[in-house]
Amino acid sequence: MSVFEGAKLIVSNGINNHFQLSHTLTLSSEGGSGYRFGGTYVGTKMIGPNEAYPILQGDIDPRANINSTVIHQFGSKLTSRLSAQIQNGKLSASQLTNDYKGDNYTCSLALANLDVSKRAGVFVAHYLQSVSSSLALGSELVYQCGRNVPGGEMTMLSAVARYSLGDIVRGVASPLSELSIMEWGLVLVLGVDRKLSLPDTEPGPRGDLPIDIPYGARPILELERIF
């Protein structure tokens, strides 16, 4: 049994308020070690004090395997996200998601790994309606087709509910007479972010939610599934 499982070193350098470069070195005893070079661009369309669009993110490894994501908000309620992954010179995964937030409801449409020539892909439609300040009810439709799907295609309709109480979010999904109960909590993770002697710039956007406090400590708010 190996005691060392792995380590990751990330060095980020902000070129200006809109562009940031990153270098990621991963060491793992279970494989997956390597280097990736990444970049992030944040546009000039300000939605909030710390939120701007469009956002372009991507990284590449020495074998030219690429991960890329484009996020943009149209108006104040519609957000679109396009992600793609290229492995060995071929498009291995893709996903387009559109989220619309109304005054008391949310709906989402997603397409994943769509291949018209092979009649393959995944389609997900989601609708959630608030009935009170803490309770929301809705439904979700999933359609999948392709050679690897039994019978060539599959459709699943689920009833969903979400109950929020403080920092705890409970969700219930019921597809095909099966009941699934989930619970998430908002967790505070505290880590030390030591920076090299790089030019002082504003921090770029990340997938987490960093909150800057003195002495290099970086708390991150994460949504964690409890059970």
C-alpha positions as CSV (number, residue, x, y, z in Angstrom):
1,M,0.0,0.0,0.0
2,S,1.5,3.3,-1.1
3,V,1.3,6.2,1.4
4,F,1.9,8.8,-1.3
5,E,-1.2,9.3,-3.4
6,G,-0.3,12.3,-5.4
7,A,0.3,16.1,-5.5
8,K,-0.7,19.0,-7.7
9,L,1.2,22.2,-8.2
10,I,-0.6,25.2,-9.9
11,V,1.1,28.4,-10.8
12,S,-1.1,31.2,-12.1
13,N,0.0,34.5,-13.6
14,G,-2.5,37.3,-14.3
15,I,-1.5,39.2,-17.4
16,N,-4.1,41.9,-16.9
17,N,-7.6,42.2,-15.4
18,H,-9.1,40.1,-18.2
19,F,-6.4,37.4,-19.0
20,Q,-4.7,34.8,-16.8
21,L,-2.3,32.0,-17.6
22,S,-1.7,28.9,-15.5
23,H,0.7,26.0,-15.3
24,T,-0.4,22.7,-13.7
25,L,1.9,19.9,-12.7
26,T,0.2,16.7,-11.4
27,L,2.0,13.8,-9.7
28,S,0.0,10.7,-9.0
29,S,0.9,7.2,-7.9
30,E,-2.1,5.8,-9.7
31,G,-1.3,7.3,-13.1
32,G,-2.5,10.5,-14.7
33,S,0.6,12.5,-14.0
34,G,1.5,15.2,-16.3
35,Y,1.7,18.9,-17.2
36,R,-1.1,21.2,-18.6
37,F,-0.9,24.8,-19.8
38,G,-4.1,26.8,-19.4
39,G,-5.5,30.2,-20.0
40,T,-8.6,32.1,-18.9
41,Y,-10.2,35.2,-20.5
42,V,-12.9,37.3,-18.8
43,G,-14.8,39.7,-20.9
44,T,-16.0,43.3,-20.2
45,K,-19.8,42.7,-19.8
46,M,-20.3,43.2,-16.1
47,I,-23.2,41.5,-14.5
48,G,-22.3,42.1,-10.9
49,P,-19.3,43.4,-8.8
50,N,-17.4,40.1,-9.3
51,E,-19.1,38.7,-12.3
52,A,-18.3,39.4,-15.9
53,Y,-18.9,37.7,-19.3
54,P,-17.9,36.1,-21.6
55,I,-15.6,33.6,-19.9
56,L,-13.2,31.5,-22.1
57,Q,-11.3,28.7,-20.3
58,G,-9.0,26.1,-21.8
59,D,-6.0,24.0,-21.2
60,I,-3.7,21.7,-23.2
61,D,-1.1,19.0,-22.4
62,P,2.1,18.0,-24.4
63,R,0.1,15.5,-26.4
64,A,-2.3,18.3,-27.7
65,N,-5.3,17.0,-25.7
66,I,-7.5,20.0,-25.1
67,N,-10.2,20.9,-22.7
68,S,-12.2,24.1,-23.4
69,T,-15.2,25.9,-22.0
70,V,-17.1,29.1,-23.1
71,I,-19.6,30.7,-20.7
72,H,-21.8,33.7,-21.6
73,Q,-24.8,35.4,-20.1
74,F,-27.4,36.9,-22.5
75,G,-29.4,39.6,-20.7
76,S,-29.9,39.0,-17.0
77,K,-31.6,35.6,-17.0
78,L,-30.1,33.3,-19.7
79,T,-26.7,31.7,-19.3
80,S,-25.1,29.4,-21.9
81,R,-22.2,27.1,-21.4
82,L,-20.4,25.2,-24.1
83,S,-17.7,22.6,-23.2
84,A,-15.6,20.4,-25.5
85,Q,-12.8,17.9,-25.0
86,I,-10.4,16.8,-27.7
87,Q,-8.4,13.6,-27.2
88,N,-5.9,12.1,-29.7
89,G,-7.0,14.6,-32.3
90,K,-10.7,13.7,-32.1
91,L,-13.7,15.3,-30.3
92,S,-14.3,12.9,-27.4
93,A,-16.9,14.9,-25.4
94,S,-19.1,18.0,-25.8
95,Q,-21.9,19.6,-23.9
96,L,-24.1,22.6,-24.5
97,T,-26.2,23.9,-21.5
98,N,-28.7,26.8,-21.4
99,D,-30.0,27.9,-18.0
100,Y,-32.9,30.4,-17.6
101,K,-33.8,31.9,-14.3
102,G,-37.2,33.4,-14.0
103,D,-38.7,35.3,-11.1
104,N,-39.9,32.2,-9.3
105,Y,-38.7,29.3,-11.5
106,T,-35.7,27.9,-13.3
107,C,-35.4,25.8,-16.4
108,S,-32.5,24.2,-18.2
109,L,-31.8,22.5,-21.5
110,A,-28.7,20.4,-22.1
111,L,-27.3,18.5,-25.1
112,A,-24.3,16.2,-24.6
113,N,-22.1,14.3,-27.1
114,L,-24.5,15.0,-30.0
115,D,-23.6,13.1,-33.2
116,V,-26.2,13.4,-35.9
117,S,-24.5,11.0,-38.3
118,K,-24.6,8.2,-35.7
119,R,-27.9,9.3,-34.2
120,A,-26.4,9.5,-30.7
121,G,-26.5,11.9,-27.9
122,V,-28.1,12.9,-24.6
123,F,-30.9,15.5,-24.1
124,V,-31.9,16.7,-20.7
125,A,-34.7,19.2,-19.9
126,H,-35.3,20.4,-16.3
127,Y,-37.9,22.6,-14.8
128,L,-38.2,23.7,-11.2
129,Q,-41.0,26.0,-9.8
130,S,-40.8,27.7,-6.4
131,V,-44.0,27.2,-4.4
132,S,-42.7,28.9,-1.3
133,S,-39.5,30.5,0.0
134,S,-38.0,27.1,0.8
135,L,-39.8,24.6,-1.4
136,A,-39.6,24.1,-5.1
137,L,-41.2,21.4,-7.3
138,G,-40.5,20.3,-10.8
139,S,-39.7,17.6,-13.3
140,E,-36.8,16.4,-15.4
141,L,-36.8,14.6,-18.8
142,V,-33.8,12.6,-20.0
143,Y,-33.6,11.2,-23.5
144,Q,-30.6,9.2,-24.7
145,C,-29.9,7.4,-27.9
146,G,-27.0,5.6,-29.5
147,R,-25.6,2.2,-30.2
148,N,-24.6,1.6,-26.6
149,V,-28.1,2.2,-25.3
150,P,-30.3,-0.9,-24.9
151,G,-32.9,-0.8,-27.6
152,G,-31.2,2.2,-29.3
153,E,-32.9,4.8,-27.2
154,M,-34.1,5.5,-23.6
155,T,-36.4,8.1,-22.0
156,M,-36.7,8.8,-18.3
157,L,-39.1,11.2,-16.6
158,S,-38.5,12.2,-13.0
159,A,-40.4,14.3,-10.5
160,V,-38.1,16.4,-8.4
161,A,-38.3,18.5,-5.3
162,R,-35.9,20.8,-3.5
163,Y,-36.2,22.0,0.1
164,S,-33.8,24.7,1.3
165,L,-33.2,25.5,5.0
166,G,-30.3,27.8,5.7
167,D,-27.2,26.3,4.3
168,I,-28.7,22.9,3.8
169,V,-30.3,21.9,0.5
170,R,-32.3,18.6,0.3
171,G,-33.4,17.2,-3.0
172,V,-35.8,14.4,-4.0
173,A,-35.9,12.6,-7.4
174,S,-38.3,9.9,-8.4
175,P,-37.6,8.2,-11.7
176,L,-39.5,5.1,-12.7
177,S,-41.0,4.6,-9.3
178,E,-37.6,4.7,-7.6
179,L,-37.0,7.3,-4.8
180,S,-33.7,9.0,-4.3
181,I,-33.1,11.5,-1.5
182,M,-30.0,13.7,-1.5
183,E,-28.7,16.4,0.8
184,W,-26.1,19.0,0.3
185,G,-24.5,21.4,2.7
186,L,-22.4,24.5,2.2
187,V,-18.9,23.7,3.5
188,L,-16.1,26.1,4.2
189,V,-12.6,24.8,3.2
190,L,-9.6,26.8,4.3
191,G,-6.3,26.5,2.6
192,V,-3.1,28.5,2.2
193,D,-2.4,30.0,-1.2
194,R,1.2,30.9,-1.4
195,K,2.1,33.0,-4.5
196,L,5.4,33.3,-6.2
197,S,7.0,36.7,-6.8
198,L,4.7,37.6,-9.7
199,P,3.2,41.0,-10.6
200,D,0.2,42.0,-8.4
201,T,-3.0,41.6,-10.3
202,E,-6.6,41.0,-9.6
203,P,-7.4,37.3,-9.2
204,G,-9.1,35.7,-12.2
205,P,-12.3,33.6,-12.1
206,R,-12.1,30.0,-10.8
207,G,-14.5,27.1,-10.6
208,D,-14.6,27.6,-6.8
209,L,-15.7,30.6,-4.9
210,P,-12.6,32.2,-3.3
211,I,-12.9,34.9,-0.7
212,D,-9.7,36.9,-0.1
213,I,-8.6,37.4,3.5
214,P,-5.2,38.5,4.9
215,Y,-2.1,36.4,5.3
216,G,-2.7,34.3,2.2
217,A,-5.5,32.1,3.6
218,R,-8.0,31.3,1.0
219,P,-11.4,30.0,2.1
220,I,-13.5,28.3,-0.5
221,L,-17.3,27.8,-0.4
222,E,-18.2,24.4,-1.9
223,L,-21.5,22.6,-2.2
224,E,-20.9,19.2,-0.8
225,R,-23.2,16.2,-0.9
226,I,-23.7,14.9,2.7
227,F,-25.4,11.6,1.9
